[in-house]
């Protein structure tokens, strides 16, 4: 018998019922996460600067060009062992899927997420000349409630750019602001720094330190060292806790007064330092000690030189009256027909000292390579330098080690604890001389930028070797002797372009270079981008700017107008151009020049500008 279907009216009813059941079933089984998915990244377009973001080594900045959309994007610059990682913590739900995306530009740019609870992810591009979108996905673990999303570049490569970063997925439970930190107290206080510590706050992922109401540091732990302070000055500090929800209220304030400054050598508040060609002559002509103009407060005798590179035996003698001259600072030779006698020279030194001037022996120079690679060389250095100081009745020592005098051995990676013999022995030798002559001993240094500020990017041969081992090699010497140091005047000349604290390269010859280089000395900086190894800033009375006195004196000549702009910016925070300094230092000690001879040759242009600015 043939089976027939249901009546038509029943078929219609069944179809209607099925549609209802299907709709109900779909509604019941459809994932609700899709409707709740949203972009969880905070300030992913960087329209609010770096709000919500933390960049290693101060490597990140918000820029107005290039941008993918809006008016701002991230530019981050790798430096040495710092890959310029910019990250933020985002609250998420356990066992949930997320899509991370960002538009990037540059070479070797990475986007990723850490702390997922499953497999951390990243994606990258080798080269993106224009904007390129990077996207990756991940699933959180069963107990994961926050992840860190990030971008970074690669070590030693140029700056990269990122914009419109998004993290799309279900939002986690709301995060409350962390509690206000308690127990803020001061620890060790020096002439230029104050150590702070406090009790941690529940829910905090980091802390912001405020000095006089201005944020000066961001740290992840419960202690910090504020550097770059002036001696004998009272400061007020507060700390606030932070997490992805924002920042807590600031703690109660604590006060601290820095200690008195180190040895000032009896110098005026603003001093003019110059090198006197004493042991050689060149195109600038020989200047007798008695003829040095009164503008010069510190007179460095150039140069005491070693009998051999590694002997440590330093000798000094006046330029011969008709002999062959020696070159220094890449200058050509000449004769010294008007050289005074040794007795006249010593008498003129005493007269300068009676007028309040300081006369030092400068060791090294371009041709005077000094490597104290053994303790025997160290001891010879101490005795021979002491003999020169005693014979001529000098006030102290200027260290002008250049070329290959200082370099770091492979594996010597911490400027606070150097292990390289030429570094350790030099520090020991200078400390011995300081102990011999006491508080009256004036100690100055004249390193090149390669040995100091370049240390912001590179230190020694680097964590994997292959870098120039001289990079930043003066930093351990300066740091170990900072309490004995009277003046540091880095040579802002004969220099390549150097990266400043704004992660931009600066070139010599204008105010901008001197502003950026001096700001680094006064503010301090992480060495090779390592935030755990921060070179503390020096006191402003310990810092002078080193410049050539004329176009003939060296590369990087700066006009008086540009020198004035640099001084205005650093001491008054005016005429700064596009560079934002990390402070204002009216106590900046002054200027140094190569050389007194070249300034006289140039009709005193350099010294006259100094006298006009600081009122003689």
SEKE-277511 format. One record per residue (C-alpha): residue in three letters; x, z, y. Coordinates in steps of 0.2 Angstrom, whole numbers. Each point is the difference from the previous one (the first is absolute). Example, Ala and Ser with C-alpha at 12.3 -4.5 7.8 and 13.67 -1.06 7.14 Angstrom:
# residues 2
['ALA', [62, 39, -22]]
['SER', [6, -3, 17]]
//
This chain:
# residues 616
['UNK', [0, 0, 0]]
['UNK', [8, -5, 18]]
['UNK', [4, 15, 11]]
['UNK', [-6, -2, 18]]
['UNK', [6, 9, 16]]
['UNK', [-10, 13, 10]]
['UNK', [-14, -4, 12]]
['UNK', [5, -7, 17]]
['UNK', [-6, 15, 10]]
['UNK', [11, 12, -12]]
['UNK', [15, -11, 3]]
['UNK', [-2, 1, 19]]
['UNK', [-2, 19, -1]]
['UNK', [16, 1, -12]]
['UNK', [10, -10, 12]]
['UNK', [-5, 11, 15]]
['UNK', [4, 15, -9]]
['UNK', [17, -6, -6]]
['UNK', [4, -5, 18]]
['UNK', [-4, 18, 6]]
['UNK', [10, 8, -14]]
['UNK', [15, -12, 3]]
['UNK', [0, 5, 19]]
['UNK', [-1, 18, -5]]
['UNK', [14, -1, -12]]
['UNK', [11, -10, 12]]
['UNK', [-3, 13, 13]]
['UNK', [4, 14, -12]]
['UNK', [16, -8, -7]]
['UNK', [7, -8, 16]]
['UNK', [16, 8, 6]]
['UNK', [-3, 10, 15]]
['UNK', [19, -1, 5]]
['UNK', [-2, -17, 7]]
['UNK', [-13, 6, 13]]
['UNK', [12, 14, 5]]
['UNK', [16, -9, 0]]
['UNK', [8, -1, 17]]
['UNK', [17, -2, 9]]
['UNK', [8, 17, -1]]
['UNK', [17, -3, 9]]
['UNK', [2, 8, 16]]
['UNK', [5, -11, 15]]
['UNK', [5, -14, -12]]
['UNK', [0, -12, 15]]
['UNK', [13, 11, 9]]
['UNK', [-12, -1, 16]]
['UNK', [3, 18, 3]]
['UNK', [19, -1, -2]]
['UNK', [7, 9, -15]]
['UNK', [-14, 13, 0]]
['UNK', [-3, 5, -18]]
['UNK', [17, -8, -6]]
['UNK', [17, 7, -3]]
['UNK', [15, -11, 0]]
['UNK', [17, 5, -7]]
['UNK', [15, 2, 11]]
['UNK', [-11, -4, 16]]
['UNK', [0, -18, -6]]
['UNK', [-17, -5, 5]]
['UNK', [-8, -5, 16]]
['UNK', [-17, -8, 5]]
['UNK', [3, -17, 9]]
['UNK', [-11, -12, 9]]
['UNK', [8, -16, -8]]
['UNK', [-1, -7, -13]]
['UNK', [-17, 7, -5]]
['UNK', [-12, -7, -14]]
['UNK', [-15, 6, 9]]
['UNK', [-5, 12, 14]]
['UNK', [14, 5, 13]]
['UNK', [12, 10, -11]]
['UNK', [10, -1, -16]]
['UNK', [14, 10, -8]]
['UNK', [18, -5, 2]]
['UNK', [12, 10, -12]]
['UNK', [19, -2, 0]]
['UNK', [11, 5, -16]]
['UNK', [16, 8, 4]]
['UNK', [14, 4, -13]]
['UNK', [-8, 10, -14]]
['UNK', [-17, 0, 9]]
['UNK', [-12, -13, -6]]
['UNK', [-12, 3, 15]]
['UNK', [-14, 7, -11]]
['UNK', [-16, 4, 10]]
['UNK', [-13, 9, -9]]
['UNK', [-16, 10, 1]]
['UNK', [-10, 12, -12]]
['UNK', [-18, -6, -4]]
['UNK', [-13, 11, -8]]
['UNK', [-7, -9, -16]]
['UNK', [-12, 4, -15]]
['UNK', [7, 2, -18]]
['UNK', [-3, -13, -13]]
['UNK', [-4, -13, 14]]
['UNK', [7, -18, 4]]
['UNK', [7, -5, 16]]
['UNK', [7, -16, 8]]
['UNK', [14, 2, 12]]
['UNK', [4, -15, 12]]
['UNK', [10, -3, 15]]
['UNK', [6, -15, 11]]
['UNK', [19, -1, 1]]
['UNK', [14, -10, 8]]
['UNK', [19, 0, -3]]
['UNK', [12, 1, -15]]
['UNK', [-2, 11, -15]]
['UNK', [-15, 9, 6]]
['UNK', [-9, 12, -12]]
['UNK', [-18, 7, -1]]
['UNK', [-4, 14, -13]]
['UNK', [-8, 16, -4]]
['UNK', [8, 16, -8]]
['UNK', [-8, 15, -8]]
['UNK', [-14, -9, -8]]
['UNK', [0, 11, -15]]
['UNK', [2, -16, -12]]
['UNK', [12, -14, 4]]
['UNK', [6, -1, 18]]
['UNK', [-1, -18, 7]]
['UNK', [9, -11, 12]]
['UNK', [1, -18, 5]]
['UNK', [12, -9, 11]]
['UNK', [5, -17, 7]]
['UNK', [18, -6, 1]]
['UNK', [-3, -10, 16]]
['UNK', [-15, -1, 12]]
['UNK', [4, -10, 15]]
['UNK', [-18, 1, 6]]
['UNK', [-14, 13, -5]]
['UNK', [-2, 2, -19]]
['UNK', [-13, 10, -8]]
['UNK', [6, 12, -14]]
['UNK', [-13, 8, -12]]
['UNK', [1, 11, -15]]
['UNK', [-12, 12, -9]]
['UNK', [1, 16, -9]]
['UNK', [-11, 13, -9]]
['UNK', [2, 19, 4]]
['UNK', [3, 13, -13]]
['UNK', [-13, 12, -6]]
['UNK', [6, 14, 12]]
['UNK', [7, -11, 15]]
['UNK', [-8, 4, 17]]
['UNK', [13, -8, 11]]
['UNK', [13, -14, 0]]
['UNK', [13, -6, 12]]
['UNK', [-1, -18, 5]]
['UNK', [15, -8, 8]]
['UNK', [10, -15, 6]]
['UNK', [19, -2, 0]]
['UNK', [14, -12, 2]]
['UNK', [17, -1, -8]]
['UNK', [16, 8, 4]]
['UNK', [10, -8, 14]]
['UNK', [-13, -14, 3]]
['UNK', [-8, -5, 17]]
['UNK', [-16, 8, 6]]
['UNK', [-16, -4, -9]]
['UNK', [-18, 0, 6]]
['UNK', [-16, 6, -7]]
['UNK', [-18, 0, 6]]
['UNK', [-18, 2, -6]]
['UNK', [4, 11, -15]]
['UNK', [-15, 5, -9]]
['UNK', [-4, 11, -15]]
['UNK', [-17, -4, -7]]
['UNK', [-9, 11, -13]]
['UNK', [-11, 16, -1]]
['UNK', [4, 13, 13]]
['UNK', [6, 17, -6]]
['UNK', [-7, 17, 5]]
['UNK', [2, 3, 18]]
['UNK', [16, 8, 5]]
['UNK', [0, 15, 11]]
['UNK', [13, 3, 14]]
['UNK', [14, 11, -6]]
['UNK', [1, 18, 6]]
['UNK', [10, 4, 15]]
['UNK', [18, 5, -5]]
['UNK', [5, 18, 2]]
['UNK', [16, 10, 1]]
['UNK', [9, -12, 11]]
['UNK', [17, 8, 4]]
['UNK', [17, -5, 6]]
['UNK', [16, 0, -10]]
['UNK', [18, -5, 4]]
['UNK', [2, -5, 18]]
['UNK', [15, -10, 7]]
['UNK', [4, -7, 17]]
['UNK', [-10, -16, -5]]
['UNK', [-12, 4, -14]]
['UNK', [-13, 12, -6]]
['UNK', [-5, 3, -19]]
['UNK', [-19, 3, -2]]
['UNK', [-9, 6, -16]]
['UNK', [-18, 4, -3]]
['UNK', [-13, 4, -14]]
['UNK', [-8, -15, -9]]
['UNK', [-18, -5, 3]]
['UNK', [-13, -3, -14]]
['UNK', [-4, -19, 0]]
['UNK', [15, -5, 10]]
['UNK', [10, -15, -4]]
['UNK', [12, 1, 14]]
['UNK', [4, 9, 17]]
['UNK', [2, -5, 18]]
['UNK', [12, 10, 10]]
['UNK', [-3, 1, 19]]
['UNK', [13, 5, 14]]
['UNK', [-8, 5, 16]]
['UNK', [-17, -9, -6]]
['UNK', [9, -16, -4]]
['UNK', [1, -5, -19]]
['UNK', [19, -2, -4]]
['UNK', [0, 0, -19]]
['UNK', [-10, -3, -15]]
['UNK', [5, 8, -17]]
['UNK', [-7, 3, -17]]
['UNK', [7, 17, -3]]
['UNK', [-2, 17, 9]]
['UNK', [16, -1, 10]]
['UNK', [8, -11, 13]]
['UNK', [15, -1, 12]]
['UNK', [-3, -5, 17]]
['UNK', [15, -8, 8]]
['UNK', [6, -8, 16]]
['UNK', [-3, 15, 10]]
['UNK', [9, 6, 16]]
['UNK', [11, 16, -1]]
['UNK', [-6, 16, 7]]
['UNK', [-18, -6, 2]]
['UNK', [-17, 8, -6]]
['UNK', [-11, -11, -10]]
['UNK', [-18, 3, -7]]
['UNK', [-5, -7, -17]]
['UNK', [-16, -2, -10]]
['UNK', [-4, -8, -17]]
['UNK', [-16, -8, -6]]
['UNK', [-5, -5, -18]]
['UNK', [-6, -18, -5]]
['UNK', [-8, -9, -14]]
['UNK', [-10, -16, -1]]
['UNK', [-15, 8, 10]]
['UNK', [11, 3, 15]]
['UNK', [10, 15, 8]]
['UNK', [-4, 18, 0]]
['UNK', [0, 10, 16]]
['UNK', [18, 5, 6]]
['UNK', [7, 17, -5]]
['UNK', [4, 14, 11]]
['UNK', [15, -5, 11]]
['UNK', [18, 8, -3]]
['UNK', [14, 0, 12]]
['UNK', [18, -2, -2]]
['UNK', [15, -2, 12]]
['UNK', [15, -10, -5]]
['UNK', [17, 7, 1]]
['UNK', [13, -3, 13]]
['UNK', [9, -17, 0]]
['UNK', [16, -3, -9]]
['UNK', [16, -3, 9]]
['UNK', [-3, -9, 16]]
['UNK', [19, 0, 4]]
['UNK', [-3, 6, 18]]
['UNK', [-7, -18, 4]]
['UNK', [-12, -3, 14]]
['UNK', [-18, -2, -4]]
['UNK', [2, -19, 1]]
['UNK', [18, -6, -5]]
['UNK', [9, -17, 1]]
['UNK', [12, -3, -14]]
['UNK', [13, -14, 0]]
['UNK', [14, -6, -11]]
['UNK', [17, -2, 9]]
['UNK', [12, -13, -7]]
['UNK', [15, 12, -2]]
['UNK', [10, -7, -14]]
['UNK', [-2, -18, 3]]
['UNK', [-4, -13, 13]]
['UNK', [-11, -15, 1]]
['UNK', [-9, -12, 12]]
['UNK', [-8, 15, 10]]
['UNK', [17, 7, 5]]
['UNK', [8, 17, -2]]
['UNK', [-7, 15, 9]]
['UNK', [10, 15, 3]]
['UNK', [-8, 17, -4]]
['UNK', [2, 5, 18]]
['UNK', [-10, -15, 6]]
['UNK', [-15, 3, -11]]
['UNK', [-15, 1, 12]]
['UNK', [-9, 17, 2]]
['UNK', [-16, -7, -7]]
['UNK', [7, 2, -18]]
['UNK', [-5, 17, -8]]
['UNK', [8, -3, -17]]
['UNK', [16, -11, -2]]
['UNK', [3, -6, -17]]
['UNK', [18, -5, -3]]
['UNK', [0, -16, -10]]
['UNK', [7, 1, -13]]
['UNK', [9, 12, -13]]
['UNK', [3, -11, -15]]
['UNK', [7, 4, -18]]
['UNK', [17, -5, -6]]
['UNK', [-9, -7, -15]]
['UNK', [-19, -2, -5]]
['UNK', [1, 15, -12]]
['UNK', [14, 11, 7]]
['UNK', [-11, 10, 11]]
['UNK', [15, 1, 12]]
['UNK', [-6, -4, 17]]
['UNK', [12, -5, 14]]
['UNK', [-3, -2, 19]]
['UNK', [12, -7, 13]]
['UNK', [-2, -8, 17]]
['UNK', [0, -19, 2]]
['UNK', [18, -6, 1]]
['UNK', [4, -6, 17]]
['UNK', [5, -18, -5]]
['UNK', [-3, -1, -18]]
['UNK', [-13, -9, -11]]
['UNK', [-17, 7, 2]]
['UNK', [-12, 4, -14]]
['UNK', [-18, -7, -1]]
['UNK', [-15, 11, -1]]
['UNK', [-18, -3, 1]]
['UNK', [4, -19, -3]]
['UNK', [9, -1, 16]]
['UNK', [16, -11, 4]]
['UNK', [16, 8, 5]]
['UNK', [11, 2, 15]]
['UNK', [14, 12, 7]]
['UNK', [0, 17, 9]]
['UNK', [12, -3, 14]]
['UNK', [-8, 15, 10]]
['UNK', [0, 13, -14]]
['UNK', [4, 17, 5]]
['UNK', [12, 12, -8]]
['UNK', [-5, 12, -13]]
['UNK', [3, 14, 12]]
['UNK', [-11, -8, 13]]
['UNK', [-13, -4, -13]]
['UNK', [-1, 18, -5]]
['UNK', [-1, 6, 18]]
['UNK', [-14, -12, 4]]
['UNK', [-10, 7, -15]]
['UNK', [2, 18, 6]]
['UNK', [-6, -6, 17]]
['UNK', [-15, -8, -7]]
['UNK', [-4, 16, -10]]
['UNK', [2, 10, 15]]
['UNK', [-14, -11, 8]]
['UNK', [-11, 4, -15]]
['UNK', [3, -16, -10]]
['UNK', [3, 0, -19]]
['UNK', [14, -10, -7]]
['UNK', [-1, -4, -19]]
['UNK', [10, -10, -13]]
['UNK', [-10, -13, -8]]
['UNK', [5, -4, -18]]
['UNK', [-2, -17, -7]]
['UNK', [-7, -15, 9]]
['UNK', [-2, -17, -7]]
['UNK', [18, -1, -6]]
['UNK', [3, 18, -5]]
['UNK', [-8, 1, -17]]
['UNK', [0, 18, -7]]
['UNK', [-4, 5, -18]]
['UNK', [2, 18, -4]]
['UNK', [-1, -4, -19]]
['UNK', [10, 16, -5]]
['UNK', [1, 18, 4]]
['UNK', [19, -4, 5]]
['UNK', [-6, -13, 13]]
['UNK', [-13, 12, 6]]
['UNK', [13, 14, 3]]
['UNK', [12, -13, 8]]
['UNK', [-14, -5, 12]]
['UNK', [-4, 17, 5]]
['UNK', [19, 4, 4]]
['UNK', [3, -17, 9]]
['UNK', [-15, 0, 11]]
['UNK', [3, 19, 4]]
['UNK', [17, -5, 5]]
['UNK', [-6, -14, 12]]
['UNK', [-13, 12, 8]]
['UNK', [13, 14, 2]]
['UNK', [13, -12, 7]]
['UNK', [-11, -8, 14]]
['UNK', [-11, 16, 3]]
['UNK', [-16, -10, -5]]
['UNK', [-18, 7, -1]]
['UNK', [-5, -7, -17]]
['UNK', [-2, -15, -11]]
['UNK', [-10, -16, 0]]
['UNK', [-3, -8, -18]]
['UNK', [-1, -19, 2]]
['UNK', [1, -5, -18]]
['UNK', [-4, -18, -2]]
['UNK', [2, -14, -13]]
['UNK', [3, 7, -17]]
['UNK', [5, 17, 5]]
['UNK', [-16, 8, -7]]
['UNK', [-10, -6, -15]]
['UNK', [-10, 8, -14]]
['UNK', [4, 0, -18]]
['UNK', [-13, -6, -12]]
['UNK', [-12, 14, -5]]
['UNK', [3, 9, 17]]
['UNK', [-18, -1, 5]]
['UNK', [-4, 16, 10]]
['UNK', [7, 1, 18]]
['UNK', [-3, 19, -1]]
['UNK', [12, 2, -15]]
['UNK', [13, -13, 1]]
['UNK', [12, -2, -14]]
['UNK', [12, -14, 5]]
['UNK', [17, 6, 4]]
['UNK', [3, -9, 16]]
['UNK', [-16, 8, 7]]
['UNK', [2, 17, -7]]
['UNK', [18, 1, 6]]
['UNK', [-4, -6, 17]]
['UNK', [-13, 14, 2]]
['UNK', [12, 13, -6]]
['UNK', [14, -6, 11]]
['UNK', [-11, 1, 16]]
['UNK', [-7, 17, -5]]
['UNK', [18, 6, -1]]
['UNK', [4, -7, 17]]
['UNK', [-15, 8, 7]]
['UNK', [4, 17, -7]]
['UNK', [18, -1, 7]]
['UNK', [-5, -4, 18]]
['UNK', [-17, 9, 0]]
['UNK', [-14, -2, 12]]
['UNK', [10, -9, 13]]
['UNK', [3, -15, -12]]
['UNK', [-10, -15, 5]]
['UNK', [-5, -12, -14]]
['UNK', [-7, -17, 3]]
['UNK', [-4, -15, -12]]
['UNK', [-2, -19, 4]]
['UNK', [-6, -8, -16]]
['UNK', [-7, -18, -1]]
['UNK', [-19, -2, -3]]
['UNK', [5, -7, -18]]
['UNK', [5, 18, -4]]
['UNK', [-14, 9, 7]]
['UNK', [-17, -8, 4]]
['UNK', [2, -13, -14]]
['UNK', [-2, 15, -11]]
['UNK', [-19, 0, 4]]
['UNK', [0, -16, -12]]
['UNK', [15, 2, -11]]
['UNK', [11, 14, -5]]
['UNK', [17, -4, -9]]
['UNK', [-1, -12, -15]]
['UNK', [-18, 5, -3]]
['UNK', [-9, 7, -15]]
['UNK', [4, -16, -10]]
['UNK', [17, -4, 8]]
['UNK', [4, -17, 8]]
['UNK', [-2, 6, 18]]
['UNK', [14, 2, 13]]
['UNK', [6, 18, -4]]
['UNK', [4, 2, 19]]
['UNK', [-18, 0, 4]]
['UNK', [-5, 17, 8]]
['UNK', [17, 7, -5]]
['UNK', [1, 10, 16]]
['UNK', [-16, 10, -3]]
['UNK', [7, 13, -11]]
['UNK', [15, 3, 12]]
['UNK', [-12, 2, 15]]
['UNK', [-12, 11, -10]]
['UNK', [13, 12, -7]]
['UNK', [8, 2, 18]]
['UNK', [-16, 0, 10]]
['UNK', [3, 18, 5]]
['UNK', [17, -4, 6]]
['UNK', [-4, -17, 8]]
['UNK', [1, -1, 19]]
['UNK', [-4, -18, 2]]
['UNK', [-5, -15, -11]]
['UNK', [1, -17, 9]]
['UNK', [-4, -14, -12]]
['UNK', [7, -16, 5]]
['UNK', [-15, -11, 4]]
['UNK', [11, -15, 1]]
['UNK', [8, -12, -12]]
['UNK', [-15, 3, -11]]
['UNK', [-12, -11, -10]]
['UNK', [-18, 3, 2]]
['UNK', [-6, 17, -6]]
['UNK', [-17, 6, -6]]
['UNK', [-8, 13, 11]]
['UNK', [-13, 14, -4]]
['UNK', [-13, -13, 4]]
['UNK', [6, -10, -15]]
['UNK', [5, -15, 11]]
['UNK', [17, -7, 3]]
['UNK', [8, 3, 16]]
['UNK', [15, -10, 8]]
['UNK', [13, 6, 12]]
['UNK', [2, -5, 18]]
['UNK', [-16, 7, 7]]
['UNK', [-9, 17, 4]]
['UNK', [-10, -2, -16]]
['UNK', [15, 1, -12]]
['UNK', [6, 16, 8]]
['UNK', [-17, 8, 1]]
['UNK', [-3, -3, -19]]
['UNK', [17, 5, -6]]
['UNK', [0, 16, 11]]
['UNK', [-17, 4, -5]]
['UNK', [6, 0, -18]]
['UNK', [13, 13, 3]]
['UNK', [-11, 12, 10]]
['UNK', [-16, -2, -12]]
['UNK', [10, 0, -16]]
['UNK', [-5, -12, -15]]
['UNK', [-2, -1, -19]]
['UNK', [16, -6, -7]]
['UNK', [-2, -17, -9]]
['UNK', [-19, 3, 2]]
['UNK', [0, 16, -11]]
['UNK', [-12, 13, 7]]
['UNK', [9, 14, -10]]
['UNK', [17, -4, 9]]
['UNK', [-4, 1, 19]]
['UNK', [15, -1, 12]]
['UNK', [-6, 13, 13]]
['UNK', [1, -5, 18]]
['UNK', [14, 6, 11]]
['UNK', [-2, 10, 16]]
['UNK', [-1, -11, 16]]
['UNK', [15, 8, 7]]
['UNK', [10, -6, -15]]
['UNK', [-4, -18, 3]]
['UNK', [7, -13, 12]]
['UNK', [-3, -19, -1]]
['UNK', [15, -11, -3]]
['UNK', [2, -17, 9]]
['UNK', [13, -12, 5]]
['UNK', [5, 1, 18]]
['UNK', [1, -19, 3]]
['UNK', [-3, -16, -8]]
['UNK', [19, -1, -5]]
['UNK', [-1, 18, -8]]
['UNK', [-10, -5, -15]]
['UNK', [-16, -9, -6]]
['UNK', [-16, 8, 5]]
['UNK', [3, 2, 19]]
['UNK', [-15, 8, 8]]
['UNK', [-3, -3, 19]]
['UNK', [-2, 16, 11]]
['UNK', [-19, -4, 2]]
['UNK', [-2, 0, -19]]
['UNK', [10, 16, -1]]
['UNK', [-11, 8, 13]]
['UNK', [-16, -5, -10]]
['UNK', [7, 8, -16]]
['UNK', [4, 16, 9]]
['UNK', [-17, 0, 8]]
['UNK', [-9, -2, -16]]
['UNK', [10, 13, -10]]
['UNK', [0, 13, 14]]
['UNK', [-16, -4, 9]]
['UNK', [-10, -10, -12]]
['UNK', [-2, -15, 12]]
['UNK', [7, -18, -1]]
['UNK', [-2, 2, -19]]
['UNK', [-6, -18, -3]]
['UNK', [-9, -2, -17]]
['UNK', [10, 14, -8]]
['UNK', [-9, 17, -2]]
['UNK', [13, 14, 0]]
['UNK', [-3, 15, -11]]
['UNK', [3, 12, 15]]
['UNK', [7, 2, 18]]
['UNK', [17, 7, 2]]
['UNK', [5, 4, 18]]
['UNK', [15, 9, -7]]
['UNK', [8, -15, -7]]
['UNK', [19, 3, 3]]
['UNK', [4, -17, 8]]
['UNK', [10, -16, -4]]
['UNK', [16, -5, -8]]
['UNK', [10, -17, 3]]
['UNK', [14, -10, -7]]
['UNK', [9, 2, 11]]
['UNK', [6, 8, 16]]
['UNK', [13, -14, 2]]
['UNK', [-14, -14, -2]]
['UNK', [-11, 9, 13]]
['UNK', [14, 0, 13]]
['UNK', [3, -18, -4]]
['UNK', [-19, -3, 3]]
['UNK', [1, 9, 17]]
['UNK', [-8, 16, -7]]
['UNK', [-17, -7, -4]]
['UNK', [-3, 11, -15]]
['UNK', [5, 16, 8]]
['UNK', [-8, -3, 17]]
['UNK', [-17, -3, -9]]
['UNK', [2, 16, -9]]
['UNK', [4, 10, 16]]
['UNK', [-15, -8, 9]]
['UNK', [-12, 4, -14]]
['UNK', [6, 18, -3]]
['UNK', [5, 4, 18]]
['UNK', [18, -1, -2]]
//
